[in-house]
Amino acid sequence: MSKAKASPPPAAAPNPAPAPGPKPAAAPSPTPAPAPTAPPKPEPVRAKSFASQITSRFPEVKVEWMKERRLKVVTTPTRIREVGLFSRDTLGFDHISTVSGVDWIAKNELEVEYFVGSSTPGLEDFILAVSERVPRDNPVVPTLIDVWRGAEYHERETHEMFGINFQGHPNQSHILLPEDWNDLPPLRKDYVSPGR
């Protein structure tokens, strides 16, 4: 007589899945770092001192702008030589860096700017700009060669490029342009190049 096969044990019921718990709170967004602030601009102590000395001596002179190492003052052709001598002899600005011109065509004026420096210890990095304006149709100013000898070449080039006449200059012949140039000075705003 054969034995009956034993039935396999019933399969264990699967464990029920755990009930979902509360979701973890989202991490807070990081607070953006504040934008770096620019360091404050240095106080233009030297420029203020020079401006005060110049305007105290010449009340009609206007201070156009000043920075830590720069100062621009505006005077007139009748006073610019005096302002130049004061800047050289009292303030110590003993040499020319450059001379330039500006054509203010909308105002019918031309401007001459003298950029002067100093070899005085502590002032070597400072530039003083002394400027004057004249009508475009009569651009005559005094030369400042007797104030700053190095102005000779720069005035000559400014005459050539802008047509400004420096009274008392010993030689205003052309440096860069042909001697027979008969057009407008090439850095005036109403000059039109033949190639355009």
Sequence and secondary structure as in RCSB ss.txt:
>XXXX:A:sequence
MSKAKASPPPAAAPNPAPAPGPKPAAAPSPTPAPAPTAPPKPEPVRAKSFASQITSRFPEVKVEWMKERRLKVVT
TPTRIREVGLFSRDTLGFDHISTVSGVDWIAKNELEVEYFVGSSTPGLEDFILAVSERVPRDNPVVPTLIDVWRG
AEYHERETHEMFGINFQGHPNQSHILLPEDWNDLPPLRKDYVSPGR
>XXXX:A:secstr
                                            HHHHHHHHHHHHH TT EEEEE SSEEEEEE
 TTTHHHHHHHHHHTT   EEEEEEEEEEGGGTEEEEEEEEE  STT TT EEEEEEEEETTS EEE  TTT TT
HHHHHHHHHHHH  EEET S    SSS TT  S  TTSTT   TT 
